[in-house]
Amino acid sequence: CLMQFGGTTLTALVLGQPPGWLLSHSSITSLLIAWWLTFFSPFDIYWKLISLPFISKSFEIVCSFFLNISYAHALTSWGMDKVLFNTFHLPTQSIRDSIVLALLTSVLSSHGGGLICDFLSLYSQNSFQIRTPTCLRNNSRGDNVRVNLSQSFFLGVIYYIILNPLKFFEWDSLTPSQRSLGHTVIGFLCLVLWLQSQLFS
């Protein structure tokens, strides 16, 4: 839950909104099914199946592909769109005009869950242990997190430019067609980054 919903939960807290997954009938159900399959499926069928050598690599690739789709969706729909298409709060216009808030929510929504897990040492410990995230320490283990955060930031900048909320550029601002174009561009760039990671890892 922390890794999958942590980022969008942080965004909701920043914006003073209920996290979207609390309002969804399918999100928690999906995670509960995955948890049940992993730990309680009869005779460990699921775990044994995905651990088979010829299946495990394919399963890992498929999971990472859908994780990238989720990443693109979190950065746009669950992140920056919550600011730029804000209908929840006053002052609506001030929230919409904040470049910092728009970029912060795109970064938080896409990689905030990873930051929380890193902060609680869930990647390296069996129990909670609060410590400085690896991305803020000068070591190689933090490089991955720094790269992910940098990518989120620059993808957020690209999405922000496409939507043009402050009308810095000559094209339209915050239209449905721009939103669709932005989602497509960010999705395509995430796919390119995913392919690069698969080919060069």
Secondary structure, DSSP 8 states (H G I E B T S, - for coil): -HHHHHHHHHHHHHHT---HHHH-SSHHHHHHHHHHHHHHSGGGHHHHHHHSHHHHHHHHHHHHHHHHHHHHHHHIIIIIHHHHT--SSSSHHHHHT-HHHHHHHHHHHHHHHHHHHHHTTTTT-SS------GGGSSSGGGHHHHHHHHHHHHHHHHHHHHH-TT--SSS-SS-HHHHHHHHHHHHHHHHHHHHHHHHH-
